[in-house]
Amino acid sequence: MSKYPTGIDHVIVLALENRSFDHMLGYYRKGQPGFLQGEEVNHEDPAVPASPVVQVSNTAAYTGDLNVDPSHEVTHVTVQLFGADVAQLPPPDAPHGVGFVLDYGQQPGAPVAANIMKCFDPAKLPVLAGLADAFTLCTNWFSSVPGQTWPNRFFMHCATAGGCATNDALRIHDMRTIYQNLTDAGLDWAIYFHDFPQALTLAQLQDSAFRGNFRFFPDFFRDLKNKTLPHYVFLEPRYFDFLQWKANDQHPPHDVSLGEHLIADVYEQLRASDYWATSLFVILYDEHGGIYDHVRPPEQVPNPDGKVSTDPPFDFTRLGLRVPAVLVSPFVPKGAIDETVYDHTSLLATVKDIFKLPAFLTERDRWANTFTNRFLKGPRPDADAPRTLTRPGGDPQAAAFHDEPGAATMTASRVLAAKGETAAVSRAALSEFQQSLVDFTNGLDTGDSPRLRVLQLARRIDDEYDAAVHLRDTAARFLGNG
């Protein structure tokens, strides 16, 4: 029996990477309001009406389409929306969503520009589409910043990015978080991660008092089984290919199907646990990743705290593009479409509402719509929620995450000692986001001796595997789990 009016005692959030709503779910209910009509187009050059046209399609593949990571910095997002980096936004009735092909075609690495318009057929995403069928899909959930991963994830934790609009590893991000509000209210929480928690880039979460709140991902399944799950859970995916464990964050160019398995693993284990009856599971994406979406984001939203970015210039008064968001719980309607405008701070405002926390974090979560009014007065019948999900083709366990019992002890020395001739080592170049995490860990104080510190900084990080070893090792040493 829940102690809270909504019936929910536990909130679990899984935040994936860099996919727009149209890209993942635009064809889910093709032709209906908020979804694609299937006739949306971009000109290769919006300034030249006679230039070739690229139309949306439902032909997106799990890998291969976006081998060049689309840009999603503020200036590039402006080009994607309006066809140029305009200083003053066009009027609301002006054409928008016209510059995705133009912007992607200009990225280094010679991408296939037309691929930015490819979207998934729902049959290729049976987990995400299946959960939308069984629970509630939000069609107007916007990222909080028309920009990169770090500021958008900061909004998920802090309801602000503190004036930062980029993946800035050199800056001290000293904003108060939802986790301190939960702690002050006597509620427990945890951030579960695979290789490195991006949330640790927040200075106030680096306090030694919070070390035990960061846990390797297999502990999430153990806590479900052992009935020790905290009230608030934030799940971070695997950002790097690491031996046989491939990245499941869905960040281009990573395999989207592995993110499907991650979602299914979390859902099925939660569904089988004693926590299901009093839980809310939120599936969310941090930002659109530069990929096509046809809806113009809201403008004239409140700046959270008066802070602005100067490089690039941005005042935090408009939202980013739409991202997929699914609410999963016995307390949400089945197959419902929620058209309410949300952004990432709606998550924090809803957590405040569910747990009756005393204060907002900023003006943005004070402004944000909550989704508590979407909850049913009582739970749906137990049989009304599937126990297992259809997954992408192949062996469902091939990408399962509860088969990684040794993750917490995979430090650099043990990984290198165990590495064999058949280990699947990724030598892929780092994405800008991956590089930002490496840069951050190079400045993180792990309490090592000066000599060891020099040796660590001298280590060459040339590719995805080297970065994965370095980040796992750093996380284990900093958090005391190594």
N, C-alpha and C positions, 0 to 999 in steps of 0.2 A: 504494500500500500504506500503510495507516494506521500511525502510530507509537503508537497507543493501543489498549488491549486490546479496547475495544468496537467498533473499526473506524471510529469517528467522529472526524474531525479538525476539523469545522466545525459549529457550532450557530448556527442562524438563528432568531430569535424575532420574530414579528409580533404586536404587542399592539394589538387593536382596542378599541372603546369600548362600554360600557354596554348589554350585552344579556345576559339570563339564559339558562341552559341550556334550560329548558322553552320559552322564547320562540323560540329558534332551532332546537332539535333535539329538543324533547319529543315530537314526532310522528314522529321518524325511525324508531323501532321501537315504535310505539304499542302499549301493553298489556304490554310486557316490563318486568322490574324496572329501576327507575331512570328509566323513561320515563313519559309521561302515559298514563293510562287513557282519557282523553277525557271523564271524568265529574266532574273536579275543579271545585269551585265556590267562590265567595266571596259572602257576603251583603253587601249594600250597607252594612249596619251589623251587625257581628258580635255586638254586644251585644243585638240585637233579632232573635231567630230567625225572626220573621214578616216581616222586611224582604225586599225583592226579591233574587233570586238571579241571579248572573252565572256562566255556565259557560264553561270554556275552549273554544276553538275553533281550527281551523287556517286562519283567515281573515285573518291578518295581511298587511298590504300593505307594499310597500317604503317608501312615504311616506304621510303623512296621518293615520295612527292616533294617533301620539304627537307632535302638533304642540306640545303643552305638555310640556316636559321633566319626566318624573317625578322626584320628590325621591328622593335616596339618601343623605341624611345619617343618622348613627347613630340619632337618635331616630325618624326616619321609618321606617327599616328595622325598628326594633323594633315599630312599629305594623303594618307590613306582615306581620311574622311572627306577632304575637300579638294584634293587634286593638286594642292600647293601648300607650302608652309606659310599660311596667311597670318599676318599680325593681328587682324581683327576678324572674328568669326563671321561667316556669312549669315544672313537672316534665316530664321527657322525654316522657311519654305524653299530655300536654295537647295540645289542637288547636293547629295552627300553620299558617302560610301563609294566614291568614284575613282579613288587613287590607289587601290590595293595593288593592281597589276603594275601600274607605273612604279610604285615604290619598291615592290619586290624585284622587279626587273633591273633596278639600279643597284641592288646589293652586290657586294664583291662575291666572287665565286661562281658567276654565271648561272644563276638559278633559272629554272623554267618558269617564267613569270606567270603563265596561265595556271600553274598548279595552285596558286594562292586562292583560286576560286573553287577548287574542288571541295566537296562536302561529303560526309559519310552517308551511305545508305543505312537506315536504322538496322537492317539485318546484319550489318557488320559490327554493330555495337550492341549485342544482345543483352549485355549486363546493364549498361546505362539506360537503354530504351526499355528493358524489362522492368527496371526499378521505377522509371517514369510511368509505365503502365500500372504498376502496383501501388504507387504512392503519389506524391505531388511534385509536379514539374513547375519551376519558376521561369517564366519567359522574359522577364524584365529585370534580371539580376545583372547589374553593371559592375565592372571592376571600379575601384575607388579612384584610380588615377589612370589617365590615358597614357600609360607608360609601362615601366619595366616591373620585374618581379619584386625586388626589395621593397619599393614604396607600397606596392599593393599588399604584400604580406605584412608590412608594418601596420597598415590599416586594419588587417584582420586581428592583430594583437593589441593595437594601441588607439585605433580610431584616428590616427594621424600618421604622417611620415616625417613629422618634425621639420618640414620644409625641404626634404630630400626627394628629388624626382628621378633619381637614377640608382643603379646598383653601385653605391658608393662604399667601398670597403675601407676607405681611409678615414671616414668620418665617424665620430662617436655618436651613436643613436641612443640618446638618453631619455626616451619617452616612458612615461608610466604605462603599464600594461593591464589588461584584464586580469592577469594572473595575480597581481598584487591586490586588486579589488576582491578577488575570490579568497585569497589568503586572509585578508582582513575580516572577511565575513565568516571565517572558519570552515571554508570549503576546500577540498583537496583537488588537485589538478595534475596533469602530466602531459608532456610533449614526447611522443614516441617517434623515433626516426630510424632510418636505415644506415646512411653513411655519415651525414652531418646535418644537424638541425639548423636551418637558416634562422630560426627564431633566436638562436644564441648570439646573433649579431646585435641584439638589443642589449645595451650595456647593463640595464638594471636586472636582467635575467642571468647575468654572469656572476651575480652574488653567490658566494659559497653556500648560502642557506638554501639555494634552489638547485643544487647539483643533483639531488635525488629525484627532482621532478623531470629530469631528462632521462629517457630510458630507450634502450635499443628496441627495435620494433617487435621482435618475438615476445618481449615482456607484455605487450598488449594482449596477446592471446593467452599468456599465462595469467594475467590479471583477470581476464574474463573467466577463465577456468577456476581460479582460486578465489573468486568473489572479492577481489581487492581493487576493482576498477574505480578510479577517482570520479568525482562529480563532473569534471570538465576535462575532455580529452582532445588534444590536437594531434593529428597524424600527418607526418611528413613522408613523402614517397622517397624512393631511391633515385638520386640525381645522377649517378654515375654507373656505367657498366663496370662490374667488379667480378672477375673470373666468371663462374657460371651464373652468377646472379646479375641479370641485366637490369638496366634502369627501367623503372616502371612509372616515372613521373609524367610520361606522355609529352615531354618537351621535345619539339623537333630537334634532331631527326630520330628520336627514340621511338620504339615500337609501341604503337597505341594499344595493341592487343594486350600487352603486359599490364597496362593500367587497368584494363577491363578485369583481368585476373585479380589485381589488387583490390579493386572495389568489391568483387565477388567474395574474396577471402574475408574481408572485413565484415561484409553483410552477413555471410553465412555463419561465421563464428559468433557474431553478435546475436543473430536470430536463434542460435542454438543455446545461448546462455540464459542464465536467470535474469540478466539485465534487460532483455528485450522488452518486457512488459512496461518498463518505466524509462525508456530511452528515446532520444531523438538523434538520428544519424544524418548529418548534412554533408552531401557530396558537392564540392565546389572547385572552381578553377581560379587561379590568381589573376590572370589577365588573358587577353585575346591572342597574344603572341604575334600580332601583325597579320592575322588570318582574317579573311573576309567575314564581315557581318553587315547586314543591310540596315540596321536600326541606328539612328543618330542618338548619341548619348545625351542625357540631361545636362543642361547648363544652368548657371546661376544657383549652384548649390553652395551651402555655407563653407567658408574656409574653416578648418577645424580649430585652429589655435592662433591665427594671425600670422603664421610663418609662411614664407614664399620661397620659391627656388629662383635663383638668378642664372644658373647654368644647368639646364636650359631655363629660360624664363617661363615660370608657371606659377599661378596663384592658387591652385587647388580649389577652384570654384566650378569645375566641370568634371563629370565622371568619365571613366574609360568605357570601352565597348562592352557589349553583353558577353557573359560567360555562362556555361551550363551550370545549373544548380538544381539539385533534387533533394527534397525533404523526405526522409524515410523514418517512419514511426508508426506504431499502432494508433497514434493519435492524430494522423493526418488523413484526409480523404483519399480514396482510391481513384487513380486515374485523373486527378484534378489538374487543371491548368491555372496557375496563380499568376495573374497579369500585373500584380502590384510592383511598383518600382522599388527595388532593393539595391543596396550596394554592400560592400563587405562590412561596413559598420552596422548594418542591420543584424548581422550575426551577434555583435557585441550588445546591441540594444535588446535583442531577444534574450540573450543570456542574462542580462541584468534583470529583465522582466521575469524570467522563469525562476531565478534564484533570489529575487527580491533584494538585489544589491542596492546599496544606498546612493550611489553616485554614478553619473556618466563620466566618461573619460575626456571627451571634447565636445565641441559644438556639433561635430558631424554625427556622432552616435546619438546625440540628443535630437537631432533632426531626422534621423533615419527611421523608416518604417520597420516595425517588428512583424514577425509572422506568428505571434502567439494567437492572434485572432483567427488563424487558419486551423487551430487545433480543435479536434472534436471534444465534446463534453465527456466522453468516455472512450475507452479503447475499442477498436474494431474486433470482431471475432478472431480468435487465434488462428483459425484456418484461413483467414483472409490475407495472410502474408506468406509468400512462398518461403520454403525452408532452403531450397537450393535454386540456383540461377543457371540458365543456359549461358555457356561461355563461348568465346571464339573457338573455332575448330582446333582439334588436337587434344592431347592429354591435358585435362584441366589441372592436374597437379604439376605439370611441367613448370608453371610459373608461380606455384603456391608459395606463400611466405611463412607459413608456420612450419616449413621444412628447413628452417635456417636456425637451428638451436645454438649454433656456435657464433652467431653474429656479434654478441657482446664481447667476445674475446678475440676477434679478428684484428689484432694489432699488426703493425707492419712486420715485426720480426716473425710472428707466427704465420702470417700469410706468405711471406717470402720462403719460409722453411717448408711450407706445405705445397708450394706451387710445383706442379708437375708438367711434363711435356704436353699433356692434353688440356691444360688450363686454357680457357677461352679468354685471352687477354685483349682488351680493346686498346688499340693504338690511335684511336680517333682524336683529332684536335679538340681542344676544349671550346665549348660555347662561351659567350661573354658572361653568362650567368655562372657557369662552372668556374671560370677564371676568377670571378669576383669572390667566390667562396674560398678558393685557394689563397687569394690575396688577404682575405680576412684572417684565415687561420695562421698565416705567416706572422701576423701581429698579435696573436692571442697569447697571453701569458699562461703557460702551462706549468710554471714553477720549476722548470728545468735549470740545470747548471748553465753558466755562461758558455762553457765549452760545448755542451750538448746542443745548446741553442744555436751556436754558430754552425755546427754540423747539420742541424735540421734546415736552417735557412739556405745552406749550400746545396741541399738536395735538389736535383733537377726535376721539375714537374713538366714533362713534355707532352703528356697525353692523358687520356681518360683513366687508364689503369693506374698510372703513377699518382694522379690526383686522388683517386679513390682510396688507395693505400694511405696516402698522406692524411686525408681528412678523417678516415676511420681511426687512424692512430692518434691524431690530435684530439678527436672527440673522446676517445677512451681515456687518454691521459688527463685531459682537462676535467672530465667529469668523475674521474676516479674509478672507472669501470675496467681499466686495463690491467 
